[in-house]
């Protein structure tokens, strides 16, 4: 799928991996909608980037919000690509330090945003793309964001790991389901990346995480995620795959 001249939507596009994906797609000639929370910097970022970039305040778990964001993307041009980066974390132990069971509410909240949100984006984006004419044998591409935690979740990551494992599980099924519609689906599973969330931890923790990556021994850069997202969009044979982007890291228990 050619990026130049297409319309794209990036959820979580106001920061981190999403913001890098917005800039990458714009640099390759796409018109891009940033779908992020109203409290985000999305409106300011879109204004800075000019008329090819628009912002739509979006909670990815809300049908009306997502339909509005997708409609705006279709207004800007035929929506051929969605990069879904919106998500959240939340530490949780199964038994807390007081001997009480871990919070079911927190588990459900993380799964609701990460997994139910991904399903909502997937189904609504696919329905929107399915109305388009084919271009060189395809209608569109949806890129989801999983995590290496789906495979080696660390202690305290049970809601996050479960939600990201669900995304991995959906990927091949979604690709097979949407094959008849000529829509491809892939997921990227990042390792430790230099994002605003990681910026909140101490320098010592960041340094330790960087050293744990075999090669390159550093945190990933958001633009490296964006490079892969763009390649998935452009490579017609990439479908149904979850691609680890992690410098060969395998996460320890803690």
Phi, psi and omega per residue, in radians:
X1 nan 2.198 3.135
X2 -1.310 2.298 3.113
X3 -1.371 -0.743 -3.096
X4 -1.039 2.213 3.112
X5 1.516 -0.140 3.129
X6 -1.561 2.901 2.995
X7 -1.817 2.494 -3.123
X8 -2.381 2.693 3.064
X9 -2.189 2.322 3.123
X10 -2.140 2.011 3.056
X11 -1.440 2.605 -3.042
X12 1.117 0.475 -2.998
X13 -1.374 0.018 -3.098
X14 -1.579 -0.093 -3.128
X15 -2.771 2.871 2.978
X16 0.953 -2.299 -3.086
X17 -1.082 -0.669 -3.136
X18 -1.161 -0.756 3.137
X19 -1.108 -0.711 3.092
X20 -1.103 -0.641 3.129
X21 -1.186 -0.677 3.063
X22 -1.007 -0.874 -3.103
X23 -1.128 -0.662 3.126
X24 -1.125 -0.809 -3.118
X25 -1.155 -0.690 3.076
X26 -1.082 -0.717 -3.111
X27 -1.145 -0.393 3.137
X28 -1.750 0.247 2.960
X29 1.617 0.277 3.085
X30 -1.532 2.780 2.911
X31 -1.755 2.277 -2.906
X32 -2.210 2.364 2.984
X33 -1.812 2.193 3.011
X34 -1.549 2.052 3.079
X35 -1.888 1.883 -3.105
X36 -2.637 3.004 -3.110
X37 -1.076 2.629 -3.135
X38 -1.048 -0.525 -3.129
X39 -1.355 -0.081 -3.113
X40 -1.380 3.107 3.085
X41 -1.552 0.275 -3.031
X42 -1.003 -0.747 -3.107
X43 -1.105 -0.765 -3.141
X44 -1.154 -0.704 3.135
X45 -1.111 -0.776 3.136
X46 -1.095 -0.719 3.126
X47 -1.104 -0.704 3.127
X48 -1.094 -0.580 -3.019
X49 -1.575 -0.070 2.976
X50 1.604 -2.976 -2.966
X51 -1.175 -0.278 3.123
X52 -1.429 -0.024 -3.103
X53 -2.263 2.278 3.122
X54 -2.254 2.754 3.114
X55 -2.037 2.434 3.028
X56 -2.331 2.076 -3.117
X57 -1.109 2.119 -2.944
X58 -2.504 2.262 2.837
X59 -1.763 2.035 -2.995
X60 -1.153 -0.257 3.096
X61 -1.535 -0.089 -3.091
X62 -1.738 2.098 -3.073
X63 -1.050 -0.808 -3.090
X64 -1.090 -0.730 3.112
X65 -1.059 -0.843 -3.095
X66 -1.154 -0.713 3.116
X67 -1.086 -0.681 3.116
X68 -1.137 -0.755 3.122
X69 -1.107 -0.737 3.136
X70 -1.175 -0.667 3.100
X71 -1.107 -0.717 3.095
X72 -1.089 -0.735 3.112
X73 -1.078 -0.699 3.114
X74 -1.192 -0.549 3.081
X75 -1.151 -0.584 -3.099
X76 -1.372 -0.220 -3.105
X77 2.663 3.024 -3.117
X78 -1.169 2.156 -3.092
X79 -1.301 1.894 -3.092
X80 -1.936 -0.250 -3.055
X81 -2.509 2.375 3.002
X82 -2.229 2.239 3.038
X83 -2.021 1.982 -3.021
X84 -1.772 1.833 -3.099
X85 -1.970 -0.195 -3.071
X86 -1.107 2.394 3.121
X87 -3.140 3.115 -3.127
X88 -2.623 2.908 3.052
X89 -2.061 -2.840 3.129
X90 2.761 1.906 -3.087
X91 -1.206 2.438 -3.126
X92 -2.688 2.208 2.989
X93 -1.754 2.530 -3.139
X94 -1.125 -0.584 3.011
X95 -2.265 2.124 -3.037
X96 -1.404 -3.130 -3.035
X97 -1.166 -0.249 3.109
X98 -1.693 0.048 -3.124
X99 1.473 0.144 3.137
X100 -1.569 2.615 3.091
X101 -1.120 2.573 3.127
X102 -1.048 2.768 -3.036
X103 -1.241 2.050 3.035
X104 -1.169 -0.626 -3.121
X105 -1.083 -0.735 3.128
X106 -1.158 -0.743 3.108
X107 -1.000 -0.846 -3.116
X108 -1.121 -0.638 -3.114
X109 -1.138 -0.757 -3.141
X110 -1.181 -0.784 3.118
X111 -1.107 -0.633 -3.129
X112 -1.084 -0.822 -3.129
X113 -1.240 -0.879 -2.976
X114 -1.333 -0.792 -3.048
X115 -1.641 -0.907 3.104
X116 -1.115 -0.678 3.083
X117 -1.067 -0.725 3.116
X118 -1.122 -0.746 3.092
X119 -1.065 -0.728 -3.126
X120 -1.111 -0.796 3.091
X121 -1.072 -0.776 -3.098
X122 -1.050 -0.891 -3.058
X123 -1.198 -0.718 -3.106
X124 -1.291 -0.671 3.086
X125 -1.139 -0.723 -3.136
X126 -1.102 -0.736 3.128
X127 -1.106 -0.650 3.114
X128 -1.188 -0.794 3.136
X129 -1.148 -0.566 -3.062
X130 -1.115 -0.293 3.140
X131 -1.441 -0.169 -3.045
X132 -1.492 2.777 3.019
X133 -1.319 2.703 3.108
X134 -1.260 2.551 2.988
X135 -2.208 2.008 -3.111
X136 0.893 0.723 3.013
X137 1.505 0.140 3.086
X138 -2.562 2.804 -3.115
X139 -1.884 -0.541 -3.098
X140 -3.102 3.048 -3.096
X141 -2.410 2.362 3.080
X142 -2.106 2.169 3.130
X143 -1.951 2.065 3.101
X144 -1.697 2.864 3.112
X145 -2.044 1.995 3.046
X146 -1.730 -2.428 3.121
X147 -3.026 2.715 3.005
X148 -1.108 -0.328 3.073
X149 -1.098 -0.351 3.072
X150 -1.122 -0.440 -3.094
X151 -1.862 -0.654 -3.114
X152 -2.355 1.062 3.114
X153 -1.089 2.425 -3.120
X154 -1.565 2.884 3.102
X155 -0.979 2.280 -3.105
X156 1.639 -0.092 -3.089
X157 -1.817 0.292 -2.967
X158 -1.016 -0.709 3.088
X159 -1.164 -0.758 -3.117
X160 -1.136 -0.819 -3.126
X161 -1.097 -0.736 3.134
X162 -1.106 -0.736 -3.123
X163 -1.180 -0.697 -3.136
X164 -1.277 -0.582 3.041
X165 -1.109 -0.608 3.075
X166 -1.103 -0.666 3.092
X167 -1.124 -0.756 3.081
X168 -1.019 -0.780 -3.130
X169 -1.115 -0.582 -3.139
X170 -1.265 -0.471 -2.895
X171 -1.052 -0.943 -3.102
X172 -1.173 -0.649 3.136
X173 -1.123 -0.775 3.136
X174 -1.105 -0.727 3.134
X175 -1.081 -0.721 3.121
X176 -1.214 -0.707 3.134
X177 -1.072 -0.772 -3.036
X178 -1.564 0.008 3.129
X179 -1.027 -0.662 3.137
X180 -1.138 -0.416 3.119
X181 -1.610 -0.024 -3.124
X182 1.103 0.707 3.089
X183 -2.070 2.223 3.137
X184 -1.644 2.638 3.105
X185 -2.387 2.214 3.015
X186 -2.370 2.838 3.033
X187 -2.211 2.595 3.013
X188 -1.912 2.316 3.105
X189 -1.946 1.589 -3.116
X190 -1.256 2.679 2.973
X191 -1.571 -2.280 -3.132
X192 -1.558 1.939 -3.080
X193 -2.028 2.607 -3.119
X194 -1.405 1.507 -3.115
X195 -2.088 2.952 3.129
X196 -0.990 -0.557 3.120
X197 -1.122 -0.784 -3.127
X198 -1.256 -0.398 3.124
X199 -1.143 -0.293 -3.120
X200 -1.383 -0.281 -3.119
X201 -1.514 2.916 -3.068
X202 -1.207 2.800 3.112
X203 -1.067 -0.621 3.141
X204 -1.126 -0.731 3.129
X205 -1.171 -0.742 3.115
X206 -1.058 -0.749 3.135
X207 -1.120 -0.708 3.118
X208 -1.108 -0.747 3.113
X209 -1.102 -0.734 3.140
X210 -1.079 -0.747 -3.113
X211 -1.208 -0.368 -3.121
X212 -1.357 -0.165 3.109
X213 -1.481 2.145 -3.094
X214 -1.006 -0.895 3.141
X215 -2.936 2.177 -0.022
X216 -1.330 2.470 -3.059
X217 -1.386 1.257 -3.130
X218 -2.832 2.995 3.010
X219 -1.265 2.598 3.080
X220 -1.231 2.625 3.087
X221 -1.662 2.392 3.128
X222 -0.926 -0.569 3.139
X223 -1.203 -0.343 3.054
X224 -1.266 -0.630 3.000
X225 -1.084 -0.816 -3.111
X226 -1.078 -0.661 3.101
X227 -1.036 -0.751 -3.135
X228 -1.211 -0.721 3.103
X229 -1.010 -0.774 3.124
X230 -1.117 -0.694 3.127
X231 -1.133 -0.714 3.103
X232 -1.040 -0.761 3.133
X233 -1.043 -0.712 -3.020
X234 -1.485 -0.361 -3.060
X235 -1.671 1.867 -3.014
X236 -1.199 -0.214 -3.121
X237 -1.629 -0.122 3.091
X238 -1.475 1.947 -3.101
X239 -2.730 2.384 3.070
X240 1.281 0.249 -3.016
X241 -1.896 2.451 2.918
X242 -1.826 2.071 -3.036
X243 -1.868 2.103 3.054
X244 -1.302 2.357 3.106
X245 -2.228 1.489 -2.841
X246 -2.581 0.131 3.137
X247 1.089 0.425 3.107
X248 1.301 0.330 3.119
X249 -1.250 2.547 2.947
X250 -2.274 1.997 -2.943
X251 -1.200 2.357 3.056
X252 -1.303 2.999 -3.125
X253 -1.016 -0.566 3.134
X254 -2.567 nan nan
